[in-house]
Amino acid sequence: MTDIWFRTGEATVLAAEGQFTDAMPEVLIGSVRGPAGQAFASMMGQVQGHTRMFVVRDLNQMVRPATMMTTKVTIQSAEYVDLLGGVVQAAIGDAIVDCLAEGILPKELADDICMIVMVWLDPRCAEHSDLDKADLYRTQYEAMKIAIDRALKGEPTVDQLIANRTTVKHYALDGVVEY
């Protein structure tokens, strides 16, 4: 793979029983000189309720490729911010570095591409008295790796989508639409 211009991917990893730690990241990967880079640069700065931040694994450990993350849900509490900028950010950062180590993300392009990640963090996590932060880490980590892999492989393919058109339906349509 010599050039990554504009790739998208997503994944869902479900929470352990009794947790609200489902992960559903959506990722855009592309050249810093293309539309992904333009979008990345335009995200610098903040929007009320939707904090944007570089993905870092820990202090002074910003990941490569440069990755900007934001939440899909309006932030309502400091506890939510702590989870987003703590466990979730660490899991995403670790997943990105592991994708580099495993060859899913090409190391030679790490400074030529960037990523934007939209993160699902259920607002109930911040208020959950028995929140399992290890499960939150697990779901975010696994989903991020899958989303990156799917983006770079172009999955699902058009042929896969057509083939499963009548056998796969959105979970919210259960009992609403018959196939």
C-alpha positions as a Python dict, from the first residue, in 0.01 Angstrom:
ca = {
    (1, 'M'): (0, 0, 0),
    (2, 'T'): (172, 317, -114),
    (3, 'D'): (-99, 578, -70),
    (4, 'I'): (-401, 614, 153),
    (5, 'W'): (-621, 894, 29),
    (6, 'F'): (-959, 855, 200),
    (7, 'R'): (-1061, 539, 386),
    (8, 'T'): (-1345, 490, 631),
    (9, 'G'): (-1426, 215, 876),
    (10, 'E'): (-1636, 135, 1177),
    (11, 'A'): (-1689, -144, 1424),
    (12, 'T'): (-1906, -238, 1717),
    (13, 'V'): (-1788, -437, 2017),
    (14, 'L'): (-2051, -508, 2279),
    (15, 'A'): (-2019, -457, 2653),
    (16, 'A'): (-2004, -720, 2921),
    (17, 'E'): (-2337, -800, 3084),
    (18, 'G'): (-2463, -513, 3300),
    (19, 'Q'): (-2222, -256, 3161),
    (20, 'F'): (-2278, 41, 2929),
    (21, 'T'): (-1938, 6, 2765),
    (22, 'D'): (-2033, -76, 2405),
    (23, 'A'): (-1780, 72, 2162),
    (24, 'M'): (-1871, 197, 1815),
    (25, 'P'): (-1585, 403, 1671),
    (26, 'E'): (-1600, 548, 1323),
    (27, 'V'): (-1267, 631, 1163),
    (28, 'L'): (-1148, 835, 867),
    (29, 'I'): (-792, 763, 751),
    (30, 'G'): (-622, 960, 478),
    (31, 'S'): (-333, 1164, 349),
    (32, 'V'): (-243, 1479, 539),
    (33, 'R'): (-232, 1646, 195),
    (34, 'G'): (-587, 1540, 100),
    (35, 'P'): (-944, 1584, 225),
    (36, 'A'): (-875, 1387, 544),
    (37, 'G'): (-588, 1622, 628),
    (38, 'Q'): (-810, 1922, 555),
    (39, 'A'): (-1081, 1785, 784),
    (40, 'F'): (-821, 1708, 1052),
    (41, 'A'): (-681, 2061, 1045),
    (42, 'S'): (-1029, 2214, 1054),
    (43, 'M'): (-1102, 2024, 1376),
    (44, 'M'): (-838, 2216, 1569),
    (45, 'G'): (-1020, 2408, 1839),
    (46, 'Q'): (-1324, 2318, 2042),
    (47, 'V'): (-1696, 2294, 1992),
    (48, 'Q'): (-1913, 2318, 2302),
    (49, 'G'): (-2014, 1972, 2422),
    (50, 'H'): (-1795, 1785, 2172),
    (51, 'T'): (-1438, 1798, 2298),
    (52, 'R'): (-1173, 1731, 2036),
    (53, 'M'): (-833, 1602, 2135),
    (54, 'F'): (-526, 1440, 1994),
    (55, 'V'): (-505, 1074, 2084),
    (56, 'V'): (-228, 1019, 2335),
    (57, 'R'): (-136, 697, 2510),
    (58, 'D'): (-8, 885, 2813),
    (59, 'L'): (164, 1213, 2888),
    (60, 'N'): (400, 1305, 2604),
    (61, 'Q'): (297, 999, 2401),
    (62, 'M'): (89, 1130, 2109),
    (63, 'V'): (26, 850, 1863),
    (64, 'R'): (131, 833, 1500),
    (65, 'P'): (-38, 870, 1266),
    (66, 'A'): (-167, 1189, 1424),
    (67, 'T'): (-520, 1112, 1535),
    (68, 'M'): (-796, 1348, 1645),
    (69, 'M'): (-1084, 1206, 1847),
    (70, 'T'): (-1421, 1349, 1936),
    (71, 'T'): (-1734, 1210, 2094),
    (72, 'K'): (-2063, 1134, 1919),
    (73, 'V'): (-2252, 1236, 2234),
    (74, 'T'): (-2275, 1582, 2389),
    (75, 'I'): (-2058, 1592, 2698),
    (76, 'Q'): (-2258, 1675, 3009),
    (77, 'S'): (-2025, 1604, 3303),
    (78, 'A'): (-1667, 1609, 3425),
    (79, 'E'): (-1694, 1235, 3493),
    (80, 'Y'): (-1770, 1176, 3126),
    (81, 'V'): (-1469, 1388, 3024),
    (82, 'D'): (-1249, 1188, 3263),
    (83, 'L'): (-1355, 860, 3099),
    (84, 'L'): (-1323, 997, 2745),
    (85, 'G'): (-981, 1153, 2804),
    (86, 'G'): (-865, 866, 3021),
    (87, 'V'): (-963, 504, 2963),
    (88, 'V'): (-1115, 557, 2618),
    (89, 'Q'): (-827, 768, 2485),
    (90, 'A'): (-571, 521, 2622),
    (91, 'A'): (-749, 224, 2463),
    (92, 'I'): (-769, 398, 2126),
    (93, 'G'): (-406, 505, 2147),
    (94, 'D'): (-290, 155, 2235),
    (95, 'A'): (-496, 8, 1950),
    (96, 'I'): (-337, 249, 1700),
    (97, 'V'): (16, 167, 1815),
    (98, 'D'): (-61, -205, 1803),
    (99, 'C'): (-199, -162, 1449),
    (100, 'L'): (138, -13, 1356),
    (101, 'A'): (327, -294, 1528),
    (102, 'E'): (114, -560, 1357),
    (103, 'G'): (140, -404, 1010),
    (104, 'I'): (-229, -314, 986),
    (105, 'L'): (-126, 51, 961),
    (106, 'P'): (184, 95, 744),
    (107, 'K'): (468, 238, 957),
    (108, 'E'): (627, 404, 654),
    (109, 'L'): (315, 621, 612),
    (110, 'A'): (271, 712, 979),
    (111, 'D'): (375, 1075, 922),
    (112, 'D'): (195, 1109, 587),
    (113, 'I'): (-153, 1010, 701),
    (114, 'C'): (-387, 1122, 976),
    (115, 'M'): (-699, 982, 1137),
    (116, 'I'): (-1020, 1123, 1276),
    (117, 'V'): (-1209, 903, 1520),
    (118, 'M'): (-1566, 959, 1634),
    (119, 'V'): (-1611, 774, 1961),
    (120, 'W'): (-1927, 632, 2115),
    (121, 'L'): (-1918, 652, 2494),
    (122, 'D'): (-2256, 584, 2651),
    (123, 'P'): (-2346, 873, 2886),
    (124, 'R'): (-2459, 617, 3146),
    (125, 'C'): (-2094, 511, 3194),
    (126, 'A'): (-2014, 829, 3382),
    (127, 'E'): (-2291, 764, 3634),
    (128, 'H'): (-2258, 386, 3663),
    (129, 'S'): (-2153, 302, 4019),
    (130, 'D'): (-2013, -38, 3919),
    (131, 'L'): (-1848, 70, 3595),
    (132, 'D'): (-1594, -187, 3480),
    (133, 'K'): (-1317, 30, 3338),
    (134, 'A'): (-1134, -280, 3216),
    (135, 'D'): (-1437, -369, 3003),
    (136, 'L'): (-1454, -10, 2877),
    (137, 'Y'): (-1089, -36, 2774),
    (138, 'R'): (-1147, -378, 2612),
    (139, 'T'): (-1441, -270, 2399),
    (140, 'Q'): (-1279, 54, 2283),
    (141, 'Y'): (-946, -116, 2206),
    (142, 'E'): (-1099, -408, 2013),
    (143, 'A'): (-1342, -190, 1818),
    (144, 'M'): (-1070, 57, 1719),
    (145, 'K'): (-846, -216, 1582),
    (146, 'I'): (-1134, -365, 1385),
    (147, 'A'): (-1241, -24, 1249),
    (148, 'I'): (-887, 57, 1129),
    (149, 'D'): (-850, -286, 969),
    (150, 'R'): (-1186, -255, 793),
    (151, 'A'): (-1104, 94, 670),
    (152, 'L'): (-778, -15, 514),
    (153, 'K'): (-933, -329, 362),
    (154, 'G'): (-1239, -141, 231),
    (155, 'E'): (-1477, -365, 424),
    (156, 'P'): (-1752, -441, 397),
    (157, 'T'): (-1711, -447, 21),
    (158, 'V'): (-1993, -355, -212),
    (159, 'D'): (-2029, -724, -303),
    (160, 'Q'): (-2054, -820, 67),
    (161, 'L'): (-2322, -556, 125),
    (162, 'I'): (-2526, -673, -175),
    (163, 'A'): (-2488, -1039, -77),
    (164, 'N'): (-2622, -981, 276),
    (165, 'R'): (-2884, -720, 188),
    (166, 'T'): (-3177, -943, 286),
    (167, 'T'): (-3010, -1134, 570),
    (168, 'V'): (-2865, -847, 773),
    (169, 'K'): (-3074, -560, 906),
    (170, 'H'): (-3018, -283, 1157),
    (171, 'Y'): (-3082, -405, 1511),
    (172, 'A'): (-3334, -124, 1569),
    (173, 'L'): (-3556, -268, 1294),
    (174, 'D'): (-3617, -596, 1479),
    (175, 'G'): (-3991, -655, 1453),
    (176, 'V'): (-4038, -338, 1247),
    (177, 'V'): (-3937, -458, 901),
    (178, 'E'): (-3963, -812, 772),
    (179, 'Y'): (-3715, -949, 518),
}
